[in-house]
Amino acid sequence: MIGFFGSAPLAWPYLSSQAENGDFARGVGVFFAVIAGGAILSGAFGLLLGSGIGWAWEHAHRYRRRRWPTSDRVPTPAAASASPWTPMPRRQPGELAGRALESITYRLDSIELGFGPIRRRAPLPSVTVARGHQVHDLSEREARDMLQTLLGHNVRRVADAGDGTIELEFRDGVAIRGI
């Protein structure tokens, strides 16, 4: 914007001189060409300046983190050889009975249900929500709406579905299958 408006005073003499000579169309063409050129050059300068400042900022912080590690980031000999990931303990499905559904996280290919410290994740195609004889998969709006209404409600019953997944039954006969 600065280049666009800033170049107008430089282009004005071309426009006014051509208007006085009777060739107004040429003057307007030169006027717009100078303004467009100024806008492009100032945009390119802004891009280079912003990239340079961003590069300097990033490298300064990388240098600072590398040079002055905090005490919790200093590796100990035992921690250096150990994996940074500790496996979560395998929880029994029965532990979900009586727990409230606190969070629902939709991922690209899965869904994660949070019951306090316990999280259950399942691939989306395998998860269904049922009420009575009506069964909906999560691609249907009704299933997502029913699932949202269960937030804050406790699991009444946990059943093994037999295929390595479980079924969670909530109030009003609403059940989540395939978790």
C-alpha positions in Angstrom: 0.0 0.0 0.0 2.8 2.4 0.8 4.4 1.7 -2.6 1.1 2.2 -4.3 0.3 5.5 -2.7 3.9 6.6 -2.4 4.6 6.3 -6.1 1.6 8.5 -7.1 3.4 11.8 -6.5 6.2 10.5 -8.7 3.8 9.6 -11.5 1.7 12.7 -11.3 4.0 14.9 -13.5 3.7 12.4 -16.4 -0.1 12.5 -16.1 -0.3 16.3 -16.0 2.2 16.9 -18.8 0.4 14.4 -21.1 -2.9 16.0 -20.3 -1.6 19.4 -21.2 -0.2 18.1 -24.5 -3.6 16.5 -25.3 -2.5 12.8 -25.0 -4.4 12.0 -21.8 -4.6 8.2 -22.5 -0.8 7.9 -22.7 -0.5 9.9 -19.5 -3.0 7.6 -17.7 -1.1 4.5 -18.9 2.3 5.9 -17.7 0.7 6.9 -14.4 -0.7 3.4 -13.8 2.5 1.8 -14.9 4.6 3.8 -12.4 2.1 3.2 -9.6 2.0 -0.6 -10.3 5.8 -0.7 -10.6 6.1 1.1 -7.2 3.7 -1.3 -5.6 5.5 -4.4 -6.9 8.9 -3.1 -5.9 7.8 -2.0 -2.4 6.0 -5.4 -2.0 9.2 -7.3 -2.9 11.2 -5.1 -0.6 8.7 -5.8 2.2 8.9 -9.6 1.5 12.7 -9.5 1.7 12.7 -7.4 4.8 10.2 -9.6 6.6 12.0 -12.8 5.6 15.3 -11.4 6.9 13.8 -10.3 10.2 12.1 -13.7 10.6 15.3 -15.6 9.8 17.3 -13.5 12.3 14.6 -14.0 15.0 14.5 -17.8 14.5 18.3 -18.2 14.5 18.7 -16.0 17.5 16.3 -18.1 19.5 17.8 -21.3 18.3 21.2 -20.1 19.4 19.9 -19.0 22.7 18.2 -22.4 23.4 21.3 -24.3 22.3 23.6 -22.1 24.5 21.5 -21.8 27.7 19.5 -24.9 28.3 17.2 -24.9 31.3 17.7 -27.4 34.1 14.8 -29.5 33.0 16.2 -29.9 29.5 19.7 -30.9 30.5 19.9 -34.7 29.8 21.2 -37.0 32.5 23.2 -40.1 31.5 20.3 -42.4 32.3 17.7 -40.3 30.6 19.9 -39.9 27.5 19.8 -43.6 26.7 16.1 -44.1 27.6 13.3 -43.4 25.2 11.5 -40.1 25.8 8.1 -41.9 25.3 6.7 -43.9 28.1 3.9 -46.3 27.2 0.5 -45.6 28.8 -0.7 -48.4 31.1 -3.2 -50.6 29.4 -6.5 -49.9 31.1 -9.3 -52.4 31.5 -12.6 -51.4 29.8 -14.5 -51.9 33.1 -12.7 -48.9 34.5 -14.9 -46.7 32.3 -18.1 -47.7 34.1 -19.4 -44.7 36.1 -17.0 -42.3 34.5 -18.3 -39.2 32.8 -17.6 -38.5 29.1 -15.6 -35.3 29.3 -14.2 -34.7 25.9 -14.7 -35.7 22.2 -11.8 -35.1 19.8 -12.4 -35.7 16.1 -9.2 -36.5 14.3 -8.7 -37.0 10.5 -9.2 -40.8 10.7 -10.2 -41.5 14.3 -12.2 -40.3 17.3 -10.9 -39.9 20.8 -13.2 -40.0 23.8 -11.9 -38.6 27.1 -13.1 -39.9 30.5 -10.9 -37.9 32.8 -7.4 -39.4 32.7 -8.6 -42.3 30.5 -8.7 -41.8 26.7 -10.1 -44.2 24.2 -9.3 -43.8 20.5 -10.9 -45.7 17.6 -10.8 -45.5 13.8 -13.8 -43.6 12.5 -15.4 -46.2 10.2 -15.7 -48.7 13.1 -17.5 -46.3 15.6 -21.3 -46.2 15.6 -23.8 -44.6 17.9 -27.0 -46.4 18.6 -30.3 -45.7 20.2 -32.6 -48.7 20.3 -32.6 -50.3 16.8 -31.3 -47.1 15.1 -27.6 -47.4 14.4 -25.7 -44.4 12.9 -22.0 -44.2 11.9 -20.2 -40.9 12.6 -20.4 -39.7 9.0 -24.1 -39.0 9.8 -25.1 -35.8 11.5 -27.5 -37.7 13.9 -24.7 -39.7 15.3 -22.5 -36.7 16.0 -25.5 -34.9 17.6 -26.2 -37.8 19.8 -22.6 -38.1 20.8 -22.4 -34.4 21.7 -25.5 -34.8 24.0 -23.6 -37.4 26.0 -20.9 -35.0 27.2 -21.0 -34.8 31.0 -23.0 -38.0 31.4 -21.7 -41.2 33.0 -21.2 -44.5 31.4 -23.9 -46.9 32.8 -22.6 -50.2 31.3 -19.5 -51.4 29.5 -19.8 -54.5 27.3 -17.2 -56.5 25.3 -18.2 -56.4 21.6 -16.2 -59.5 20.9 -14.0 -58.0 18.2 -11.5 -56.3 20.4 -13.7 -53.3 20.9 -16.2 -52.3 23.6 -19.7 -50.9 23.8 -20.4 -48.0 26.1 -24.0 -47.6 27.2 -25.2 -44.2 28.5 -28.6 -42.8 29.6 -31.7 -43.3 27.5 -30.3 -46.4 25.9 -27.7 -44.5 23.8 -24.7 -46.7 23.1 -21.3 -46.1 21.5 -20.0 -49.2 19.7 -16.6 -49.9 18.3 -14.5 -48.0 20.8 
